[in-house]
Amino acid sequence: MPYNISPRFLEKLAVHISKNFLNLPGVRVPLILGIHGRKGEGKTFQCQLVFEKMGFEPVSISGGELESPDAGDPSRLIRLRYREASEQIKVRGEMCALFINDLDAGAGRFDAGTQ
C-alpha cells in the first residue's frame, strides 16, 4: 500500500538534506533540522518515507539511547553515530543523515524546574 507524504514536509526535508550535500560558495546551510509536533502526528513515519524516497537509510539514534548515568555517554554515542554516517558518505559514496528520534526523551524537559 503506497503511503502519502505531505508535499510540504517532503520538500522541506529533502531540500534541507540536499543543501547539506552541496558546496555553495558563501552559503551556510544549517546542519540540524528540528521537527516538532504532538505525539502520534507521524513525524518519524514521514521522515522514514522521505529517506526511502530519497534512496538512503539514515543512521538512527533513539532519544532513549541518550539516557545514561554517565555524563559523557550521550555525546560519545552521538559522535559514534555521526562518524558512522560520515563513513557511509565518504567511503561508500552514499547519501546519509543522522536521525535522532524522540530527542526529548533523552534530553529531558527544559523548564523552571530543570537544572
N, C-alpha and C positions, 0 to 999 in steps of 0.2 A: 504494500500500500504506500503510494507516494505521499510524503508529508509536505505541507505548505510552509514555506519560510516567509516570514514577513519581509516584503521587499525592502522596506526602510532599514530593518535590522540587518539584512543581508548586505545592503550597500554600505552601511556604517562599519560593520565588522570587516568586510572584505577590503574596503578602502584603507582602513587602519592597518591591517596586516600587510597589504601590498605596499603601502608607503614605507613601511619599515624595511622593505627589501630593495627599495630604490635609492640610488645615490644621487640626490638632487642638490646641487651646489647652492648653499645659502638657505636651504630649507631644513628646519629642525622638526622632526616628527616625534610626538610623544611616544615613549616606549610602552607605556601602560595605558590600557583602556579598561576602565571600570564599568561594569554593567550591574545595575542595581534594580531591585523591584521586590514586590512581595513574594512570599513563599508560594510555589506552585504555578508561577506565571510562565514557566517554560524557558527560563534564561539558559540553563545548562543544555537543555534539549535543542534549542535553537542554535546555540553555539556549535554543538556537535554536528548538526545538519549543515551549517556553513562550512565547517572544517572538511566535512565529507565532500561537499560540493566543490571546494577549492582543491581537493585531491591530496590532502595530507592528514596525518594523525598527530595531534599535539602531544606534547609531554605534559602530563597532568599531575596536579597535586590537589588533594582534598584538604580543606581547611582543618579538618580533624587531625590530619597528619602533623600539623604545625603545633599541636598541643604537646608540651613537654615540660617536665620539672627543671630541665637543664636549660639555662638561658641561651646557650649557643646553638642548640639543636635545630630550631626552626630555620635560622639563617643558613646553617650548614646544609639542610635539606634543600632549601631554595637554590643555593649555589650549585649543588649537585645536579638538580634537575635542569637548571639553566645551562650548565655545561653539556648535559645530555642533549638538549635542544640545539645548542651551538654545534655539537658534533654532527648531528643529523643534517644541519645546514652546510657546514664547511666540508666535512669528509664525504658525506653521501650526496651532497648537492641537492638535497630535498628541502622544500619549504617546511617550516615548523614554527610552532609557537608554544610558549609556556602558558598553560591554562591552570589558574588557581581557582578551584571551585569552592564555593562557600567560605570565602576568606574570613567572614565574620565569625565563623565557628572557631577558627584558630587564633584570630587577632583579638577576639573578645569585643565587648562593647565599650565605647568611649563616651562617658558622661561625667557628671559631677562626682560620682562615686568611684571612678576609675583612678588608680594611682599610676 
